[in-house]
Amino acid sequence: MKIQAIKCKGCQTTLFSRTRYDFRTCLCGKTSIDGGFDYLKASFDSNIGFENVELELDVTLEELYRDWNTAEDKYGVIKKE
């Protein structure tokens, strides 16, 4: 499944929102994303910025919703290795 995400240019954390109310913030706290698949809203520090990225994940919409709803939190933030 292709997922629209953003990458914080400060801490290099990649974020995506799994559901409409899944507000995610990067590790340095300068970039956030919200909206899931309904809309995409990014908030960011203009001195840091972000870039749009597209992820290909082996996951279904149902798995993403369950991950958010149960607070398992397996998906949504990808930390820089």
Secondary structure as UniProt FT lines:
FT   STRAND          2..8
FT   TURN            9..11
FT   STRAND          14..15
FT   TURN            20..21
FT   STRAND          24..25
FT   TURN            27..28
FT   STRAND          31..34
FT   TURN            36..38
FT   STRAND          41..44
FT   TURN            46..48
FT   STRAND          50..56
FT   HELIX           61..69
FT   TURN            70..71
FT   STRAND          77..78
//
